[in-house]
Amino acid sequence: MKKMSTVELQESYEKLNKKSAVGIDGKTWQQYGPEFPERRDSLLAEFKSGRYRAPAIRRGYISKDKHSQRPLGIATMEDKVLQASVRKVIEPIYEVFVSLENHTTISFQKHTTLMQG
């Protein structure tokens, strides 16, 4: 099982969309870049100790149709990096459970169908 490390944080930062919208802090990917190496270790330490608190989300809107808009929550670059890293670590764990659950459901459905037929 993967553990959260600075390697995951670095990979997540590098894979972020470099043109993604800025969060409430107003920093772009390029602006956050120079401070990321300094923040990486402390970000990991804050997360692992439970002290990390996600900053406020910037609210944006996109057109849904001619008459309405859909709200978007836009995270800061740092929060995007952390979210992507956490996803990389927990996704394989959940994939196993979802796979097992789907397999059991399919097997059960086949068995039930055979019993009814």
C-alpha positions in Angstrom: 0.0 0.0 0.0 1.2 3.5 -0.9 1.8 6.0 1.8 1.6 9.7 1.5 5.0 11.3 0.9 6.7 14.3 -0.6 7.1 12.2 -3.8 3.3 12.0 -4.2 3.0 15.7 -3.6 5.7 16.5 -6.1 4.1 14.3 -8.8 0.7 15.8 -8.1 2.1 19.3 -8.5 3.8 18.5 -11.8 0.6 16.8 -13.2 -1.8 19.7 -12.3 -3.3 21.6 -15.1 -1.0 24.5 -15.5 -3.8 26.7 -16.8 -6.3 25.8 -14.1 -8.3 28.5 -12.4 -6.8 30.3 -9.4 -8.2 29.8 -6.0 -9.0 32.4 -3.3 -5.3 33.0 -2.8 -5.1 34.3 -6.4 -2.0 32.1 -7.2 -1.5 30.5 -10.6 0.4 27.2 -11.0 3.5 29.3 -12.1 3.2 31.6 -9.1 2.9 28.8 -6.6 5.8 26.9 -8.2 8.8 28.8 -6.6 7.3 28.4 -3.1 6.2 24.7 -3.5 9.6 23.1 -2.6 9.6 25.1 0.6 6.0 24.3 1.4 6.1 20.6 0.4 7.6 19.2 3.7 5.4 21.4 5.9 2.3 20.6 3.9 2.9 16.9 4.4 3.6 17.4 8.1 0.4 19.4 8.6 -1.6 16.8 6.7 -0.2 13.8 8.6 -0.6 15.5 12.0 -4.2 16.5 11.3 -3.4 20.2 11.5 -4.0 20.9 7.8 -7.2 22.9 7.2 -8.3 23.5 3.6 -8.6 27.1 2.8 -11.8 28.8 1.7 -13.0 27.9 -1.8 -13.4 30.6 -4.5 -16.9 30.5 -5.9 -17.2 30.7 -9.7 -20.1 30.0 -12.1 -20.3 28.5 -15.5 -23.3 28.7 -17.9 -25.5 25.7 -17.7 -28.0 26.8 -20.4 -29.4 30.1 -21.6 -31.0 30.9 -18.3 -29.0 29.3 -15.5 -25.5 28.9 -14.2 -23.8 26.1 -12.3 -21.7 27.0 -9.3 -18.1 25.8 -9.1 -15.8 25.6 -6.0 -12.3 26.5 -7.0 -9.5 25.3 -4.6 -6.1 26.9 -4.2 -3.1 25.3 -5.9 -1.8 23.9 -2.7 -5.2 22.3 -1.9 -5.4 20.9 -5.4 -1.9 19.3 -4.9 -3.0 17.7 -1.6 -6.3 16.5 -3.0 -4.6 14.9 -6.0 -2.0 13.2 -3.7 -4.6 11.8 -1.4 -6.6 10.5 -4.3 -3.5 8.7 -5.6 -3.1 7.0 -2.3 -6.7 6.0 -1.6 -8.0 5.2 -5.1 -6.3 1.8 -5.4 -7.8 0.8 -2.0 -11.3 1.7 -3.0 -10.9 0.1 -6.5 -10.4 -3.3 -4.7 -13.6 -2.8 -2.7 -15.6 -1.6 -5.6 -14.3 -4.5 -7.8 -15.2 -7.0 -5.1 -18.6 -5.4 -4.6 -19.4 -5.4 -8.3 -18.3 -9.0 -8.7 -20.4 -10.1 -5.8 -23.4 -8.2 -7.1 -23.0 -9.7 -10.6 -22.6 -13.2 -9.2 -25.6 -12.8 -7.0 -27.7 -11.5 -9.9 -26.7 -14.4 -12.2 -27.5 -16.9 -9.4 -30.9 -15.3 -8.8 -31.7 -15.2 -12.5 -30.7 -18.9 -12.8 -32.9 -19.8 -9.9 -35.9 -17.9 -11.3 -35.5 -19.4 -14.8 
